[in-house]
Amino acid sequence: MTRDPARPDDPRLIDGFGRVATDLRISLTDRCNLRCTYCMPAEGLEWMDRAEQLTDDELVRLIGIAVRELGVHELRFTGGEPLLRKGLEGIIAASAALAPRPDISLTTNGIGLARRAEALAAAGVNRLNVSMDTLRPDRFATITRRDRLADVLAGLAAARAAGLHPVKINTVLLRGVNDDEAGALLRFAVDNGYELRFIEQMPLDAQHGWQRTEMITAGEILDRLREGFDLAPDPTERGGAPAERWIVDGGPAVVGVIASVTRPFCGACDRTRLTADGQVRNCLFARTETDLRALVRGGASDTEIADTWRDAMWAKLPGHGINDPGFLQPDRPMSAIGG
């Protein structure tokens, strides 16, 4: 990548619009044990070859460069499904041992979480997000093509018991499928001490079947929640957080809405992304990537890798462009990018 002389001499991951990436999203695998209809086809996808994935040592090295040299202080491990990654607890423990110690979170579908929540907390996970779109077993089986809701609910309870806080639930509402459950899901979260976050469906499905007209918007979500709850804007400074937060019935419970499509928050974005095969993405919707795996395996120094990462972020566009007429969906689906 050609160095841009306009980039200031700053060790952090700054871009040309003054944003600084301090939050690293790390995809550990593109594999998943669910087949959510809005993410991938029933037969799954052609998974990444194991040899293409970063090894544990390679991954920990890149995380260390991000934390020590680039100013990253938040790590979020994602997938696919990160619990499918062998050595997950070891990767987390090595990341937690870095100085300065980063904040570590995990996004999971909850399958298998019940038996691993304590080990994850002991390894260094501070908090986690569990994806769950319905409270009805029949609908869960329809959406995910797997009858595993009981496992997800057990995983949520185990995470809470392990002291992980907050335990957040990520929910996508689908028109005509589960969009009548907004209130029930929020009541469940409030009653059980979880923090619910609704996410607008984004054009990141492998089938490229996303349609704007079928998406449940943030406005619709809030209208449905207000039918049963009093919502007040959270006065806490949002910063680069993706969710708009609302205080529920006077608090302390809150609910979040991530409106990537209808209320973009690109101007405050503080994220950089690393795929399971070692590619840096400077935006979730980027159509280009920067190959760090080749540098790692080619004998590059930490300084060379850090400089390449800085250049990748400097080239970040002002926004994701979903609402532009010429928007093109990324070639990689969400399962291969990481949430």
Buried (B, 14 or more C-beta within 10 A) or exposed (E): EEEEEEBEEEEBBBBBEEBBBBBBBBBBBBBBBBBBBBBBEEEBBEBBEEEEBBBBEBBBBBBBBBBBBBBBBBBBBBBBBBBBBEBBBEBBBBBBEBEEEBBBBBBBBBBBBBEBBBBBBBBBBBBBBBBBBBBBEEBBBBBBBBEBBEBBBBBBBBBBEBEBBBBBBBBBBBEEBBBEBBBBBBBBBBEEEBBBBBBBBBBBBBEEEBEEEEBBBBEBBBEBBEEEBEBEEBEEEBEBBBBBBBBBEEEEBBBBBBBBBBEBBBEEBBBBBBBBBBBBBBBBBBEEBBBBBEBBEEEBEBEEBBBBBBBBBBBBBEBBBBEEEEEEBBEBBBBBBBB
